[in-house]
């Protein structure tokens, strides 16, 4: 199976990604999902740094995936395709922000950036 390069945009920035033959539609759907999640976090206005936006968006997507998998009688792909993305509950948002703060503290202590 061969791989080709595909240029995509996420939050206005270009990325060159490897894409296996026949996987372009799935990769573009994933890129669109990540772009939407990152733009949603950015547009909320509280977080400005791209790396923090990416981490919070990843946590949001993982939470949605886990929540969908836990739903009785539905598989994860069906749940994520059939339902509009659920608004994050205030308690979940607070937990995600706490995780982000802990990540920032750990990276700061190491003197590293994401």
C-alpha positions as CSV (number, residue, x, y, z in Angstrom):
1,X,0.0,0.0,0.0
2,X,1.5,3.4,-1.0
3,X,1.2,6.7,0.8
4,X,0.7,10.1,-0.7
5,X,1.1,13.6,0.7
6,X,-2.0,15.6,1.3
7,X,-1.9,19.3,2.3
8,X,-4.6,20.4,4.7
9,X,-5.5,23.4,6.7
10,X,-6.3,23.4,10.4
11,X,-7.2,26.7,12.1
12,X,-5.7,28.5,9.1
13,X,-2.4,26.8,9.2
14,X,-1.2,24.4,6.5
15,X,0.0,20.8,7.3
16,X,1.4,18.2,5.0
17,X,0.1,14.8,6.0
18,X,0.8,11.3,4.8
19,X,-2.3,9.6,3.5
20,X,-2.6,5.9,2.5
21,X,-4.3,5.1,-0.8
22,X,-8.1,5.0,-0.3
23,X,-7.9,6.9,3.0
24,X,-8.3,10.5,1.7
25,X,-12.0,10.9,2.6
26,X,-11.5,9.6,6.1
27,X,-8.4,11.8,6.6
28,X,-10.2,14.9,5.4
29,X,-13.2,14.1,7.7
30,X,-10.8,13.8,10.6
31,X,-9.1,17.1,9.7
32,X,-12.5,18.8,9.4
33,X,-13.4,17.5,12.9
34,X,-10.2,18.6,14.4
35,X,-10.4,22.0,12.7
36,X,-14.0,22.5,14.0
37,X,-13.0,21.5,17.5
38,X,-10.0,23.8,17.6
39,X,-12.0,26.7,16.1
40,X,-14.7,26.2,18.7
41,X,-12.2,26.4,21.6
42,X,-10.5,29.4,20.0
43,X,-13.9,31.2,19.4
44,X,-14.9,30.7,23.0
45,X,-12.2,33.4,23.6
46,X,-10.6,32.2,26.8
47,X,-7.6,30.5,25.3
48,X,-5.3,32.1,22.8
49,X,-2.2,29.9,22.5
50,X,-2.5,27.4,19.6
51,X,-0.9,24.6,21.7
52,X,-3.4,25.0,24.5
53,X,-6.3,25.2,22.0
54,X,-5.0,21.9,20.5
55,X,-4.8,20.1,23.8
56,X,-8.3,21.3,24.9
57,X,-9.8,20.4,21.5
58,X,-8.2,16.9,21.7
59,X,-9.6,16.4,25.2
60,X,-13.0,17.5,24.0
61,X,-12.9,15.1,21.1
62,X,-11.7,12.2,23.3
63,X,-14.4,13.0,25.8
64,X,-17.1,13.0,23.1
65,X,-15.7,9.7,21.7
66,X,-15.6,8.1,25.2
67,X,-19.1,9.4,25.9
68,X,-20.4,8.0,22.6
69,X,-18.8,4.6,23.3
70,X,-20.5,4.5,26.7
71,X,-23.9,5.1,25.2
72,X,-26.0,2.0,25.3
73,X,-26.8,0.3,22.0
74,X,-24.7,2.6,19.8
75,X,-21.2,2.2,18.5
76,X,-18.9,5.2,18.5
77,X,-18.9,5.9,14.7
78,X,-22.8,5.8,14.6
79,X,-23.1,8.1,17.6
80,X,-20.6,10.7,16.4
81,X,-22.1,10.8,12.9
82,X,-25.8,10.8,13.8
83,X,-25.8,13.4,16.6
84,X,-24.8,17.0,16.7
85,X,-21.8,17.6,18.9
86,X,-23.1,17.9,22.4
87,X,-22.4,21.1,24.3
88,X,-19.8,20.5,27.0
89,X,-21.4,20.5,30.4
90,X,-20.1,23.2,32.8
91,X,-18.7,20.5,35.1
92,X,-16.9,18.8,32.2
93,X,-15.5,22.1,31.0
94,X,-14.2,22.7,34.5
95,X,-12.5,19.3,34.6
96,X,-10.9,19.9,31.2
97,X,-9.7,23.3,32.2
98,X,-8.2,21.8,35.4
99,X,-6.4,19.1,33.3
100,X,-5.1,21.9,31.0
101,X,-3.8,23.8,34.1
102,X,-2.0,20.7,35.4
103,X,-0.5,20.1,31.9
104,X,0.7,23.7,31.9
105,X,2.2,23.4,35.3
106,X,4.0,20.2,34.4
107,X,5.4,21.7,31.2
108,X,6.5,24.8,33.0
109,X,8.3,22.9,35.7
110,X,10.3,21.1,33.0
111,X,10.9,24.3,31.2
112,X,9.4,22.9,28.0
113,X,6.8,24.1,25.6
114,X,4.4,21.9,23.7
